[in-house]
Amino acid sequence: MLAFEALPKLIDEVRDGELKTALSEHLEETRYHVARVEQAFRAAGAEPTSARSAALAGALEQHNAQQVKEPTLRDYFHCAGAARTEHLELGLYAAVLPLASGEGVELLTRNRDDEEQALKRLTKLAERLRTELPG
């Protein structure tokens, strides 16, 4: 899964302790999200399969193409990239939730709510990091 490839790399690259913690906690939370999505599929009588999101893969490819050397700017850039991913994930939940029923609605709603909280946290971190940028 894309998140399990990208998040550990970001966690290793960021210098800001609060951002590192937020990304680490979200990586752990993402494990629960995957389990909930699988459970929602099974509740609907479908077998979950793994597919790579072209939108998320494209965002990651574009993010990885950038080379930012200054540490605070790099942390800000990584934080903004993580927030962009949260926006994409929220869009996916917005598309899928109306199709869900029963237990799937609760499971996917919990994931969506977690993603909204992660986005709020990243937005606050980005605002702080922006104020710390040199020059």
URPEKA-V643400 format. One line per field, one symbol per residue. ss: DSSP state (a for helix, b for strand, c for the rest). psi: psi as a letter, one per 30 degrees, with the letter a starting at -180 (. if undefined). burial: 1 if it has 16 or more other ideal C-beta (glycine too) atoms within 10 Angstrom, else 0. A space follows every 50 residues. Layout:
# URPEKA-V643400
ss = ???
psi = ???
burial = ???
This chain:
# URPEKA-V643400
ss = caaaaaaaaaaaacccaaaaaaaaaaaaaaaaaaaaaaaaaaaccccccc cccaaaaaaaaaaaccccccaaaaaaaaaaaaaaaaaaaaaaaaaaaccc ccaaaaaaaaaaaaaaaaaaaaaaaaaaaaacccc
psi = keefeeeeeeeeflekeeeeeeeeeeeeeeeeeeeeeeeeeefgglkklk kkkeeeeeeeeeeffkjkekeeeeeeeeeeeeeeeeeeeeeeeeeeeffl lbeeeeeeeeeeeeeeeeeeeeeeeeeeeeffkl.
burial = 00100110011001010011011001100100100110111010000000 00000100110010000000011111111111111100110110000001 00010011001101100110110011001000000
